[in-house]
Amino acid sequence: MSPVLFIALLGGIVPALLWLTFWLLEDRCEPEPKRFILLCFVGGALAVYAALKLEQSVQLYLAGAPLLLAWAAIEELLKFGVAYVFALRLRVFDEPLDAIVYMVTVALGFSAFENFLFLLTPLSQGDVLRTLITGDLRFIGATLLHCLASATVGVSLALAFYKSAAWRRFAALVGVILAILLHTTFNLFILGSGGGATFWVFLCIWFGVVVLLFMTEQVKQPARDYC
């Protein structure tokens, strides 16, 4: 493996693994089987290939805001699909918090490979400064956006965990729609408002993460007594 590929891969995976470690600590009382975590992470990474192909296809027919909406829908549906195939339809999904853990794991796998691709171009051009800036922005912004959007689906599923199958399906639909809208809004502000809005957009993402952590604590509450 060339040094450029190695550094780009390291820069994409390490930040994602740091965030993943943080989220797994939220589920330390009843941790999920490592093989399912690995499957979701790798599945999320591989979903980037499908996302790129689909996004290139819709780009032939759409532009502007509709295109950004389509891109967000593709990515959020793919991430949910991976989590559903590798975890959410199986018996391993046996407590509300699991929905958040698996959705975030898929999101971090997706983000890890996406970050790798973003870092590859400036590294191959020898632009170290641009590489560092890109890496920092991906770490504090885009990676957290993927986590926040996917975790929105996870929270919806967690809140409907003890309800009927119809309610759980409805919760999944609402969660995915909210994730798509959140992702689209981020893309619109970043691409439409220029660099001046970046700070405020990232600040909103961090605020959303704080809200998400609060919701996660509420979901964890019943299990905490047994930890």
N, C-alpha and C positions, 0 to 999 in steps of 0.2 A: 504493500500500500504506500502511495506517495505521501510525503509530509503534508502536502496541502489537503488531501483527502482525510488524513488522520486528524489534523488539527480541526478541520471543519466538523468531522464526526464527533470529536471530543467536545467541541464548543456547542454542538447541538444536543448531545446526550447528557453531559454532566449537569447543566442547569435543570434539565427536565428531571433527572434523578434526584437532585436536591429538593425540588418541589414535591416529587413523589414521596420521598422519605418523610417530609413534613406531613403530608396527607395520610400516609400510612400510620403515623404516630397517633392520629385522631382515632384510629381503629385498633389501638394496641390491646384493648381489653379482650376482644375476640377477633384476632387478625385473620384475614382471608388467606386461603391456600396460595402459596407462592406461585404455583404453576398457573393458576387463573389470573393472577396479577401479571405474570410474564406474558401470557397469551393476549391479554387485553392491551398491554403496552406495545407488543410487537404488532398486533392487529391494527392498533391505531397508527403506527408508523407506516405499515403497508397501505393503509387507506389513503395516504397522501398520493400514491400513484393513481388510484382511481379518481381521486378528486381533481388532479391535474388534467387528466384526460377529459373528464366531464366538463370542467371549467373551460378548457380550450374549445370544446364543442359548442357550448352555449354562447361563447364570445363571438361566434360567427353570426348570431341572430340578435343579440342584445347589446346594449351599451348604457353607460351612465348608471343611475340608481337601480333600474331593473337588473342590470348585470351584477351589481354588488349584492343585491338580494338573492339572485340565483346562486352566486358563489357561496354565500353564507348558508343557504339552504342545502346545497350539495355537501358542504363540510359537516354541518350539524347532523344531517340525516345519516351520513356515512359513519360518524362517530357513534351515534346512537345504535346504528345497525351492528357495528363491531361489538359494542358492549352487550347488546341483546344476544348475539350469536354465541359469544364466549362466556357469558356469565348470567345475564338477567333472566334468561329463560330456564336456567338450571337450578337444581336444588341448592347450589352454593349461595344463591341469593336468598338468605334465610333471616335477615333482619333489615330494618329500614336503612341503617347507615351504609349497608353494602351498596345500595344504589349510587350513593355519592362517591364512594371509594372507587367503584368500577368505572363510572363515567369519567371521573377525574384521571384515572389511570390511562384510559383510552385517549383522553385529550392530551395528556403529557407525551404519550407515544407519538401521536400525530404531530404535536408541536416540536418534538425532538428532531424528527426527520425534516420537517418544514424548516426549522432553524438551520439544520445542516445545509440545505439547499440555498438558503439566503446567505450563509457565510461562505459558500463555495466560490461565488463569483468574485468578491473583493480579495479573497485569499489567492485565487489563481492569478489575479492581476497584481499581486504584491502590495496591495493597499492595506497596510496594517491598521492605520487609524480608522478607516472606514469599517474594517472588520470588527474592531473593538466597539465602535459606536453601534454597529448593527447588532452585535452580540448583547450589549447592554440593553438596547431598546427591546430586543426580543425577550430578554430575561424578565424585565420589569413590566412589559406591556403586552405583546402578542401572546406570550406563553400564558400569562395570567388571564387574558381574554378567553383563550381556549378552555382553561380550567373553569372560569366563571360561567361561560355559556353551557358547558357540559354539566357542570354541577347544578345548574338551574334545572336541568332535566332530572338529575339525581334527587334533588330536594323534592320535586313534584312527585316522583315515584315513592320516595320515602314517606311523604305525608299521606299517601294513599295506600301504603303497604298493607294495612289491616282492613281495607275496604274491599268491596266486591271486584270481580274481574273487570266489569264494565267501568267502574270508577278508576281502576288502575290504567286501563287503556286511555280513558279520557285524560288522566293526569299526565300520561306520557305524551299525548298529543299537545296539551297545553304547554308542557315543559319544552318540547321541541320548538313550538312556535315562538315562545319567549326567547329561547336560545338564538333562533334565527334572527329575530328582531334586534336583539342585543348585539349580535355579531355584525349585522348590517349597519346599525347605528354607528358602531366603532369605525367601520370601513368608510362610511360617508364622511365622518368628521375628520379622520386622518387624511384621506385622499382629497377631500373637498375644501378643507380649511387651511391646509399647508402646515408648516412647522409651528406656527404660532399657537395652534390649538393643541399641540401634542401634550404639553404639560397638563392641561385641564382634562383632556381625554384620559390620560393615564391616572390622574387623580381620581376621576370617577370610577375607573376600573378598580383601584385600590379600595375605594369606599365600598364598591360592590363586593369585594373580597371580604371586607370586614363584616358586612351584612351576611354573607354566605357563612362565615365562621360562626356567627351568632346562630344562624339557622341550624348549622351542623351540631352545635351544642344542644339545641332543643331536641333534635332528633336523637342524640346520644343519651339524653337524660334518663330514659327508662333503664338502659343498660348499665349506667354508671353505678347503680346500687350494687351490682354484682361484680364490679371490677376490683 
